[in-house]
Amino acid sequence: MKLFTALLAAGFAVMAAPASANIFADNGCVGCHDADKKKMGPTWKEIAAKRAGDKAAIVASLKDGSKGNYGKIPMPPQPKAVANADALAAAILATK
């Protein structure tokens, strides 16, 4: 039973990865962010580590923008991403 549960969980993790990648692309996040490579903004791994489960802070940054959290370059509000803010925050926090 434990093996079945582990395999089932692994299958869901594999299925979730492409959906997360698509949500980032669909909401315009990939222009400034990446999972591993620093671009204009911090990596999703950096955000996940700094926010450590604080989904509300990520959602607020998407809605209101942020300044000074990860360097000098501010992030403007992301109106395109507001409708998916909760899902985006969850996907960022799931990045390892």
C-alpha positions as semicolon CSV with decimal commas, in nm:
position;residue;x (nm);y (nm);z (nm)
1;M;0,000;0,000;0,000
2;K;0,285;0,239;0,083
3;L;0,443;0,173;-0,255
4;F;0,113;0,243;-0,430
5;T;0,071;0,569;-0,239
6;A;0,428;0,675;-0,323
7;L;0,380;0,596;-0,691
8;L;0,050;0,781;-0,699
9;A;0,206;1,088;-0,535
10;A;0,498;1,080;-0,780
11;G;0,256;1,060;-1,071
12;F;0,069;1,367;-0,951
13;A;0,396;1,556;-0,906
14;V;0,499;1,477;-1,264
15;M;0,158;1,581;-1,395
16;A;0,168;1,908;-1,199
17;A;0,505;2,022;-1,334
18;P;0,393;2,109;-1,689
19;A;0,083;2,285;-1,556
20;S;0,302;2,504;-1,334
21;A;0,534;2,587;-1,623
22;N;0,236;2,680;-1,838
23;I;0,079;2,901;-1,572
24;F;0,404;3,100;-1,552
25;A;0,418;3,140;-1,930
26;D;0,046;3,212;-1,961
27;N;0,067;3,497;-1,709
28;G;0,379;3,661;-1,850
29;C;0,608;3,567;-1,560
30;V;0,880;3,408;-1,773
31;G;0,990;3,740;-1,918
32;C;1,147;3,837;-1,586
33;H;1,161;3,512;-1,382
34;D;1,280;3,154;-1,414
35;A;1,297;2,859;-1,177
36;D;1,678;2,839;-1,168
37;K;1,829;3,123;-1,370
38;K;1,824;3,481;-1,245
39;K;1,679;3,717;-1,500
40;M;1,551;4,069;-1,433
41;G;1,368;3,937;-1,127
42;P;1,456;3,671;-0,871
43;T;1,419;3,301;-0,942
44;W;1,106;3,124;-0,823
45;K;1,331;2,921;-0,594
46;E;1,458;3,244;-0,432
47;I;1,103;3,368;-0,386
48;A;0,989;3,036;-0,239
49;A;1,284;3,030;0,002
50;K;1,236;3,390;0,114
51;R;0,857;3,367;0,149
52;A;0,866;3,016;0,307
53;G;0,497;2,941;0,278
54;D;0,371;3,299;0,293
55;K;0,132;3,270;0,000
56;A;-0,042;3,596;0,092
57;A;0,281;3,794;0,045
58;I;0,329;3,656;-0,306
59;V;-0,033;3,726;-0,397
60;A;0,004;4,082;-0,266
61;S;0,319;4,134;-0,475
62;L;0,137;4,020;-0,786
63;K;-0,158;4,249;-0,718
64;D;0,024;4,556;-0,584
65;G;0,379;4,514;-0,710
66;S;0,684;4,519;-0,486
67;K;0,997;4,723;-0,436
68;G;1,323;4,651;-0,259
69;N;1,251;4,288;-0,171
70;Y;1,503;4,134;-0,410
71;G;1,723;4,422;-0,519
72;K;1,684;4,759;-0,686
73;I;1,452;4,661;-0,971
74;P;1,087;4,693;-0,862
75;M;0,813;4,462;-0,983
76;P;0,511;4,656;-1,106
77;P;0,159;4,528;-1,036
78;Q;0,069;4,238;-1,264
79;P;-0,296;4,289;-1,365
80;K;-0,281;3,998;-1,611
81;A;-0,181;3,762;-1,327
82;V;-0,429;3,880;-1,062
83;A;-0,698;3,629;-1,165
84;N;-0,447;3,346;-1,118
85;A;-0,258;3,494;-0,821
86;D;-0,342;3,211;-0,579
87;A;-0,241;2,940;-0,828
88;L;0,077;3,128;-0,920
89;A;0,172;3,171;-0,554
90;A;0,113;2,800;-0,490
91;A;0,323;2,705;-0,794
92;I;0,607;2,934;-0,680
93;L;0,600;2,792;-0,328
94;A;0,608;2,438;-0,472
95;T;0,930;2,517;-0,663
96;K;1,226;2,337;-0,513
